[in-house]
Amino acid sequence: MERQFTEQELVRREKATKLRDMGLDPFGDAFKRDAYASELKEKYAEVSHDDFENMNDTATVAGRIMFIRKMGKASFFSIKDKTGPIQIYISINDIGEDDYNLFKTADIGDIVGVYGKVMKTNTGELTIKCLKYTHLVKALKPLPEKFHGLTDVEERYRRRYVDLIMNDESKRIAFLRPRIIRTIQNFMDNRGFTEVETPVLQPLLTGASARPFVTHHNALDMEFYLRIALELPLKRLLVGGMEAVYEIGRTFRNEGVDTKHNPEFTLMEAYLAYSNLEGMMEMTESMYKTIAEKVFNKYVFNWCGNEIDLEKPFRRLSMIDAIKEYSGVDFSKEMTLDEAKALAAEHNIEVEEHFTVGHIINGFFEKYVEENLIQPTFLYGHPVEISPLTKKDPKDPRFVQRFELFIGGKEFANAYTELNDPIDQLDRFEEQLRERNLGNDEANDIDMDFIEALEYGMPPAGGIGYGIDRLCMLFLEQDSIRDVLLFPHMKEKK
């Protein structure tokens, strides 16, 4: 299909041709710089305009032209590198007629290199007086209008590269997210954990309740799933004696897309031998407080219309107590499935064919409780039917030793005292298979190799999974997951 160019795009292509005619590559070569904009501004913050008269400091910078004010034989322009903008003063008297004419062909969006003397203007703005001007890259498309940028939110996500050029907030998020993840890695490493990698392609559907992406391996002639969780391979490493392991990796669930969900997302799972649910609570609260302190130097974050305080101790609340608090229904005593179904009907909770009492309890939680857990809350004591990989509560085997961390009415983490009894685990897997036959398309497969691993003996352990994207949303105070992903998945543009 023949492309149609705007008048501005045609003019820029003509300029690229003229650069070639001058013996210059319009798309440049390597360029060695020795300074970044923010470093120079910090270095000379306390140096006055007059002080520069006695100095002869120079710097070599490079970046994208974001502003030009041409004034005959002298001009001002600004370039922006990854750290921010810096002003350049350029004069025909300093660089000569040929290079000044070259500069006059520049457009906003072009990438250039500048060597010059560091100074300050009379108004106190740090500026580089250009002594050598180097064309690097001709931008063939104009940037969006300066004051509006990409006003179409979807276009910001589709053309993230333009969004990062025009939107300082997007760039701030892009650089802060890796700092959050590095802080998590340092936190885990300092606690004696080893970061590992496990396969993305898995032959069985295990580790979570979710619909998978399915693919086919030609050489093996086998169906594989893109992993929905990291759990079982990591627990095999506990059997092998690694004792404290974690993985931060891409995970895939073939489900809906909204402001809180992306089909491809980043998950961290961690497993610690000889620990339990209490150990996972302590580690989680400490990790959140560490990120708040070390990356942001504050503990209160505004997220989805709520002021979240991470400094106070996280609340601990059992699921049945929470349901009683918010709905008035008491599930603490045992009841039959028919009794639970009657309560569900009374409270307009839909019951599917595979539901047991435990599924109905969870239905009450999702309807009445979840959205009310605003401040950080460890919600524990889940029904055994919805927790196939978790150790039962020795005081009440209807429930398990599991918690979910809720903040702002959303789940942020899911933790277990890990089930290490291979006999009980096989029974749970078989129950999952029965649920699948009754219509639960998110039920797990039976992983016999994992059963065999447990038969060799897995130490008592605590384990947890964190949604890293949602964690970043909280700390970066973003309501949409798309704002913390550089390249979120989008519907095809029509």
C-alpha positions as a printed Julia matrix, in Angstrom:
494×3 Matrix{Float64}:
   0.0     0.0    0.0
   1.4     3.4   -1.02
   1.99    5.68   1.96
   0.61    9.21   1.98
   2.89   11.86   3.53
   1.9    15.21   5.0
   3.51   18.4    3.75
   5.76   18.51   6.83
   6.88   14.92   6.28
   7.74   15.67   2.64
   9.81   18.71   3.66
  11.72   16.62   6.24
  12.47   13.94   3.64
  13.83   16.63   1.32
  16.08   17.86   4.14
  17.34   14.3    4.67
  18.26   14.15   0.97
  20.12   17.48   1.24
  22.08   16.16   4.2
  23.2    13.2    2.08
  24.21   15.64  -0.67
  26.37   17.44   1.91
  28.11   14.14   2.7
  26.28   13.64   6.02
  24.35   10.54   7.05
  20.87   11.79   7.99
  20.67    8.98  10.55
  24.03    9.53  12.12
  26.81    7.63  13.79
  28.07    6.95  17.3
  28.56   10.06  19.42
  30.52   10.3   22.65
  29.02   12.51  25.32
  30.36   13.2   28.8
  27.37   14.67  30.61
  23.61   14.44  31.09
  21.24   17.38  31.55
  20.23   16.62  35.14
  23.85   16.02  36.22
  24.9    19.43  34.89
  21.96   21.2   36.54
  22.75   19.55  39.87
  26.49   20.25  39.57
  26.06   23.96  38.85
  22.9    24.64  40.87
  24.7    26.97  43.29
  26.97   28.67  40.71
  25.79   32.16  39.75
  25.79   33.83  36.34
  28.78   36.01  37.3
  30.79   33.09  38.7
  30.87   31.49  35.23
  32.92   34.48  33.95
  35.94   33.03  35.74
  35.27   29.45  34.71
  35.9    27.59  31.49
  33.97   24.35  32.11
  32.82   22.46  29.03
  30.4    19.62  28.41
  29.37   17.34  25.55
  25.68   16.46  25.51
  23.27   14.78  23.11
  19.51   14.57  22.82
  16.36   15.39  20.91
  15.56   18.98  19.96
  12.35   19.98  21.76
  12.33   23.75  21.22
  13.97   26.21  18.77
  13.98   30.02  18.8
  15.91   31.2   15.76
  17.14   34.8   15.87
  19.22   35.52  12.76
  22.87   34.91  13.55
  22.25   33.49  17.03
  19.59   31.17  18.38
  18.44   29.28  21.45
  17.23   25.69  21.4
  16.73   22.97  23.98
  17.56   19.29  23.79
  16.17   16.54  25.95
  18.11   13.45  27.03
  16.88   10.65  29.26
  17.3    12.85  32.35
  15.51   15.93  31.05
  16.03   19.13  29.02
  18.94   21.57  28.78
  19.16   24.86  26.92
  21.7    25.5   24.16
  22.9    28.89  22.86
  24.27   28.75  19.34
  25.88   31.59  17.36
  27.43   31.92  13.89
  30.37   33.69  15.57
  31.18   30.59  17.67
  30.71   27.75  15.18
  31.11   29.35  11.76
  28.74   29.9    8.86
  28.67   26.31   7.54
  27.73   24.67  10.85
  25.27   27.45  11.65
  23.54   26.91   8.33
  23.45   23.2    9.13
  21.77   24.0   12.45
  19.2    26.19  10.64
  17.99   23.11   8.73
  17.2    21.37  12.04
  13.62   20.56  13.02
  12.02   19.9   16.37
  12.42   16.17  16.93
  15.89   15.9   15.36
  18.63   14.34  17.49
  21.88   16.32  17.77
  25.15   16.44  19.69
  26.58   19.61  21.23
  30.0    20.44  22.67
  30.31   23.77  24.4
  31.01   26.01  27.37
  28.78   25.74  30.42
  27.21   29.08  31.43
  24.11   30.66  32.89
  21.88   33.27  31.27
  20.96   36.52  33.0
  17.76   34.83  34.15
  19.81   32.04  35.78
  19.05   29.21  33.36
  21.89   26.76  32.9
  22.91   26.84  29.24
  25.59   25.37  27.02
  27.21   27.84  24.62
  27.69   25.67  21.54
  31.24   25.46  20.18
  30.68   22.36  18.02
  27.33   21.23  16.56
  26.83   17.66  15.3
  23.78   16.51  13.36
  22.92   12.96  14.41
  19.4    11.94  13.3
  16.8    13.62  11.08
  13.28   13.0   12.42
  11.05   12.31   9.41
   7.81   12.76  11.39
   6.96   15.87  13.44
   6.24   15.54  17.14
   2.72   16.23  18.4
   1.84   19.81  19.3
   3.95   20.83  22.28
   1.22   21.74  24.75
  -1.13   18.87  24.03
   1.06   15.91  23.11
  -0.92   12.74  22.55
  -4.35   13.67  23.88
  -5.88   10.35  22.79
  -5.12    8.02  25.73
  -5.2     4.89  23.54
  -2.71    6.48  21.14
  -0.38    7.07  24.07
  -0.35    3.33  24.73
  -0.1     2.36  21.05
   2.75    4.79  20.36
   4.54    4.68  23.67
   7.73    5.95  22.02
   6.02    9.3   21.26
   4.4     9.35  24.7
   7.82    8.98  26.36
   9.18   11.89  24.29
   6.29   14.23  25.09
   5.11   13.12  28.53
   7.49   13.57  31.47
   5.16   11.6   33.76
   5.29    8.57  31.46
   9.08    8.77  31.43
   9.19    9.09  35.23
   7.11    5.91  35.55
   9.25    4.1   32.97
  12.4     4.73  35.01
  10.85    4.19  38.45
   9.35    0.78  37.73
  12.8    -0.88  37.27
  13.96    0.81  40.5
  11.02   -0.75  42.35
  11.87   -4.19  40.94
  15.59   -3.78  41.74
  14.66   -2.81  45.3
  12.56   -5.99  45.58
  15.46   -8.08  44.25
  17.9    -6.52  46.73
  15.4    -7.07  49.55
  15.01  -10.75  48.65
  18.75  -11.28  48.08
  19.52   -9.73  51.47
  17.18  -12.27  53.08
  19.11  -15.19  51.57
  16.83  -15.94  48.62
  18.2   -17.08  45.26
  16.63  -15.69  42.1
  15.97  -18.44  39.54
  14.32  -18.97  36.16
  11.75  -21.65  35.33
  10.11  -22.6   32.01
   7.5   -20.37  30.39
   6.23  -23.27  28.28
   4.62  -25.9   30.49
   2.95  -29.2   29.54
   0.34  -29.04  32.34
  -2.03  -26.39  33.64
  -1.0   -25.9   37.28
  -0.31  -23.35  39.98
  -3.42  -21.16  39.73
  -7.04  -21.07  38.61
  -7.03  -19.33  35.23
  -7.7   -19.87  31.54
  -4.44  -20.42  29.63
  -2.93  -19.57  26.27
  -2.29  -22.82  24.39
   0.46  -23.41  21.84
   1.96  -26.37  19.98
   5.59  -27.51  19.96
   6.25  -28.97  16.52
   9.43  -30.94  17.26
   7.94  -32.64  20.31
   4.46  -32.76  18.75
   3.0   -31.65  22.11
   0.53  -29.08  23.31
   2.01  -26.58  25.78
   0.57  -23.81  27.93
   2.1   -20.41  28.49
   2.49  -20.54  32.25
  -0.29  -19.12  34.4
   1.85  -19.29  37.57
   5.4   -20.08  38.71
   4.55  -22.26  41.69
   5.24  -25.94  41.05
   8.7   -25.64  39.43
   9.83  -23.41  42.32
   8.54  -25.89  44.92
  10.48  -28.65  43.16
  13.59  -26.56  43.93
  12.7   -26.68  47.65
  12.64  -30.48  47.36
  16.06  -30.25  45.75
  17.43  -28.34  48.74
  17.65  -24.76  47.45
  15.48  -23.74  50.45
  14.83  -20.05  49.56
  14.01  -19.21  45.95
  12.11  -16.57  44.03
  11.36  -15.69  40.43
  10.16  -12.48  38.81
   8.76  -13.46  35.43
   6.17  -12.98  32.74
   2.98  -14.95  33.21
  -0.02  -15.3   30.89
  -3.76  -15.65  31.46
  -6.22  -15.77  28.58
  -8.8   -13.6   30.28
 -10.35  -10.14  30.17
  -8.5    -6.86  29.67
  -9.37   -3.86  31.84
  -7.7    -1.14  33.9
  -6.44   -3.73  36.43
  -5.68   -6.71  34.14
  -3.41   -7.4   31.16
  -3.19  -10.88  29.59
   0.62  -10.78  29.9
   1.75   -9.64  33.34
   4.7    -9.8   35.73
   4.45  -12.11  38.72
   6.89  -12.73  41.55
   6.66  -15.94  43.52
   8.87  -16.78  46.5
   9.21  -19.96  48.59
  11.0   -20.28  51.91
  11.72  -23.63  53.54
  10.93  -23.97  57.26
   8.64  -20.94  57.13
   4.83  -20.61  57.17
   2.0   -18.14  56.68
   3.24  -15.95  59.52
   6.66  -15.73  57.88
   5.08  -14.65  54.6
   3.08  -11.93  56.37
   6.19  -10.52  58.04
   8.19  -10.63  54.79
   5.43   -8.97  52.77
   4.81   -6.11  55.19
   8.55   -5.51  55.46
   8.99   -5.53  51.66
   6.23   -2.97  51.09
   7.63   -0.68  53.77
  11.15   -1.05  52.29
   9.98   -0.01  48.8
   8.1     2.96  50.27
  11.14    4.14  52.23
  14.0     3.43  49.84
  12.41    4.4   46.5
   9.85    7.05  47.48
  10.81    8.24  50.97
   7.14    8.29  52.01
   4.54    5.84  53.3
   1.22    7.35  52.18
   0.13    6.81  48.56
  -2.98    8.0   46.73
  -4.43    5.16  44.7
  -7.82    4.83  43.01
  -9.3     7.59  45.13
  -7.98    6.19  48.43
  -5.2     7.4   50.7
  -3.23    4.22  51.46
  -1.04    4.22  54.58
   1.76    1.63  54.45
   3.4     2.76  57.7
   0.79    1.37  60.1
   0.74   -2.38  60.87
  -1.22   -4.28  58.22
  -4.63   -5.49  59.43
  -5.26   -9.24  59.84
  -8.79  -10.53  59.24
 -10.24  -14.01  58.7
 -12.55  -14.58  55.75
 -15.49  -15.82  57.85
 -15.12  -12.91  60.31
 -15.02  -10.48  57.39
 -18.16  -11.99  55.83
 -19.97  -11.79  59.16
 -18.82   -8.16  59.6
 -20.0    -6.98  56.18
 -23.0    -9.27  55.45
 -24.16  -10.54  58.79
 -23.93  -14.19  57.62
 -22.0   -16.53  59.92
 -20.13  -19.43  58.27
 -18.15  -20.35  61.39
 -20.33  -23.41  62.04
 -20.48  -26.33  59.62
 -23.46  -26.44  57.28
 -24.72  -28.62  54.46
 -24.47  -27.67  50.81
 -28.26  -27.22  50.69
 -28.12  -24.8   53.64
 -25.33  -22.84  51.95
 -27.23  -22.76  48.65
 -30.29  -21.41  50.46
 -28.19  -18.59  51.93
 -26.74  -17.9   48.49
 -30.21  -17.68  46.95
 -31.34  -15.37  49.73
 -28.4   -13.04  49.0
 -28.52  -13.26  45.17
 -25.22  -15.09  44.86
 -24.97  -17.22  41.73
 -24.17  -20.91  42.36
 -22.47  -22.89  39.59
 -22.78  -26.66  39.16
 -19.38  -27.47  40.64
 -19.86  -25.26  43.73
 -19.43  -26.63  47.24
 -19.94  -24.81  50.56
 -16.42  -23.4   50.23
 -17.15  -21.87  46.81
 -20.29  -20.24  48.22
 -18.33  -18.79  51.15
 -15.91  -17.28  48.62
 -18.88  -15.9   46.68
 -20.07  -14.07  49.81
 -16.57  -12.68  50.31
 -16.35  -11.37  46.75
 -19.79   -9.74  46.93
 -19.73   -8.21  50.4
 -16.15   -7.85  51.6
 -13.51   -7.45  48.89
 -14.22   -3.84  47.86
 -14.25   -2.73  51.52
 -10.66   -3.78  52.29
  -9.05   -0.41  51.59
  -6.1    -0.2   53.99
  -3.52   -3.05  53.73
  -5.24   -6.2   55.04
  -4.09   -9.8   55.29
  -7.3   -11.72  54.59
  -6.76  -15.32  55.78
  -8.64  -18.57  56.3
  -9.86  -19.51  52.82
 -12.06  -22.57  52.16
 -10.1   -25.7   51.24
 -12.05  -26.14  47.97
 -10.58  -22.97  46.43
  -7.02  -23.59  47.68
  -5.72  -26.85  46.16
  -2.03  -26.26  46.98
  -2.37  -25.13  50.59
  -1.95  -26.82  53.97
  -5.19  -27.32  55.9
  -5.84  -25.44  59.13
  -5.25  -28.06  61.86
  -7.97  -26.41  63.97
 -10.61  -26.58  61.21
  -9.87  -28.64  58.09
 -12.66  -26.86  56.16
 -10.19  -24.0   55.8
  -6.54  -23.63  54.85
  -3.49  -21.66  55.96
  -3.67  -19.04  53.23
  -3.89  -15.26  53.02
  -4.45  -12.7   50.33
  -3.18   -9.14  50.73
  -5.88   -6.61  49.85
  -5.24   -2.9   49.32
  -7.77   -0.46  47.91
 -10.27   -3.3   47.51
  -7.93   -5.23  45.19
  -5.79   -8.34  45.66
  -2.04   -7.68  45.74
  -0.58  -10.98  46.94
  -1.56  -14.58  47.64
   0.31  -16.68  50.21
   0.21  -20.21  51.63
   1.65  -22.42  54.23
   2.56  -24.83  51.46
   0.95  -28.24  51.21
   3.8   -30.78  51.35
   1.77  -33.96  52.0
   1.83  -35.89  48.67
  -1.22  -38.0   49.62
  -3.35  -34.96  50.45
  -2.01  -33.14  47.36
  -3.05  -35.96  45.04
  -6.53  -35.96  46.6
  -6.76  -32.18  45.97
  -5.63  -32.6   42.34
  -8.26  -35.3   41.82
 -10.92  -32.98  43.26
  -9.79  -30.33  40.76
 -10.31  -32.87  37.98
 -13.86  -33.55  39.23
 -14.53  -29.79  39.19
 -13.3   -29.57  35.59
 -15.67  -32.35  34.59
 -18.49  -30.33  36.18
 -17.65  -27.27  34.11
 -14.85  -25.4   35.95
 -12.54  -24.59  33.02
 -10.01  -22.98  35.39
  -9.36  -26.17  37.39
  -5.79  -27.54  37.57
  -4.34  -30.63  35.89
  -2.88  -33.49  37.91
   0.9   -33.11  37.92
   2.18  -36.58  38.82
   5.82  -35.52  38.58
   5.15  -32.92  41.29
   3.48  -35.62  43.43
   6.59  -37.74  42.99
   8.76  -34.78  44.0
   6.74  -34.38  47.2
   7.19  -38.08  47.91
  10.92  -37.43  48.23
  10.07  -34.91  50.96
   9.56  -31.14  50.71
  10.4   -29.22  53.89
   7.64  -27.25  55.62
   7.49  -23.95  53.76
   5.78  -20.64  53.21
   5.14  -19.4   49.71
   3.73  -16.23  48.14
   2.92  -14.68  44.79
   2.91  -10.92  44.13
   1.38   -9.12  41.16
   4.24   -6.79  40.3
   2.23   -4.62  37.9
  -0.42   -3.89  40.52
   2.27   -3.27  43.14
   3.8    -0.71  40.76
   0.37    0.87  40.2
   0.07    1.51  43.94
   3.54    2.97  44.43
   3.4     5.02  41.21
  -0.15    6.13  42.08
  -1.6     5.04  38.74
  -5.2     3.83  38.42
  -4.68    1.9   35.16
  -2.31   -1.03  34.63
  -1.6     0.34  31.14
   0.23    3.29  32.7
   2.81    1.03  34.39
   3.36   -1.23  31.36
   5.49    0.15  28.55
   3.6    -1.87  25.94
   0.13   -2.92  27.14
  -1.97   -5.17  24.93
  -4.62   -3.29  22.95
  -7.48   -4.16  20.68
  -6.61   -3.95  17.02
  -7.04   -0.43  15.71
  -9.72   -0.19  13.03
